[in-house]
Amino acid sequence: MQNIIDRFVKYIKIDTQSDPNNEAFPSTEKQWDLAHILVNDLKDIGLEDISLDENCYIMASLPSNVDFEVPVIGFIAHLDTSPDFSGTNVKPQIHSHYNGEDIVLDQEKNIVLSPSYFEDLLLYKGQTLITTDGTTLLGADDKAGIVEIVSAMEYLVQHPEIKHGKIKIGFTPDEEVGKGAHKFDVEKFGTEWAYTMDGSKVGELEYENFNAAKAIVTINGTSVHPGYAKGKMINSILIANEFISSLPKNEIPQETYGFEGFFHLHDIKGDVEKTELEYIIRDHNKALFEDRKVLFQKAIDDLNIKLGSELIKARIKDQYFNMREQIEPVIHIVDIAAEAMKQAGIKPLIHAIRGGTDGAQLSYKGLPCPNIFTGGHNFHGPYEFIAAESMQKAIDVIVNIAQITAKKVD
């Protein structure tokens, strides 16, 4: 357990925050810092065919130790952390034998991790919790996934009595800004299927996700001196407010759950002369997803007609699609993961992701890729936490998947 904690702390202290506004690949140079460390760690644990390419993708292999043909499988996690909250100077706090009470993360700012608000904390009473100090995110998304993959491979190397086929691992940059799979070389990876270790609560097993699009709305106004603005000023901020109000008021993240889609305004900047809105559009159902994009554009068109001028323009771009239709023809790969969890004493929690993973894009590139829990909670903010025991359970699941895959064809 201490080895897991030490490895996790080592990785999360390396700032790998990605940047959605940088078109470079990877979007931040600091992702290379962790990449180079991982290459050395993979060498140290005894993996083979280790490569770090010009786009910051890491791949490595664990050779088969059986004398019969076994499907080549893979495990994938991402290097970067979210741009939503600072990942600089992460100072993890270790809470042994968590007592189920409030954890004061930052007394000065009164940032408290409390089970009265975050009820899942009570699932980990008596365990070793790792939290932030209230000033940064933790980075369990997805450095916990990296730790779990590396540790599972290390365990398999050290225990050759555990039979398995060839296993490939891959670490990707820029997942948090939607580019994690863009330059992933599926052919080079060479697996029949893979699993992303990028979920949350222990037991999560996901093979369907949102269809996703990004929309940037630009509103142009006219700025004149407010004392002489009568009939001349066009305030783009007020038009932005009218557009925001024209979308369905209850179809936003905080009012939806399960399979319900939404429009999410996550960034706004502007002045009288020009305002820019950034939205993400999400729905699990493909037809409803297409309808959402039509409704979004219609709201713009209707407001332009009302204003008598084309002051509002939008760029809507698809990001990824629901991987369910790619996974269902090979549903046995989900069954294997579920069986692996049961063998580890974990109840599989199969549900749809209210988001996306590299696996969604990889599935459409020909690599079916369900998603498995890492054990982390409250990603992308100062209340993020994970139990060391949860990471151990994820490691057990990876090892079990390797064994089950070999037994299926034995």
ABEGO torsion letter per residue (X at the ends): XAAAAAAAAAAAABBABBBAABABOBABAAAAAAAAAAAAAAAAAGBBGBBBBAAGBBBBBBBBABABBBBBBBBBBBABBBAABBABGBBBBBBBGBAGBBBBABAAAGBBBBAAABAAAAAABGBBBBBBAGABBAGAOAAAAAAAAAAAAAAAAABAABBBBBBBBBBBBGAAAGAAAAABBAAAAGBABBBBBABBBBGBBBABBBBBBBBBBBBBBBBBBAAAABGABBBAAAAAAAAAAABBAABBAAABBEABBBBBBABBBEBAABBBBBBBBBBABAAAAAAAAAAAAAAAAAAAAAAGBBABBBBBBBABBBAAAAAAAAAAAAAAAAAAAAAAGBBBBBBBBBEBBAAAAAAAAGBBBBBBBAGBBGBGBAABBBBAAAAAAAAAAAAAAAAAAAAAAX
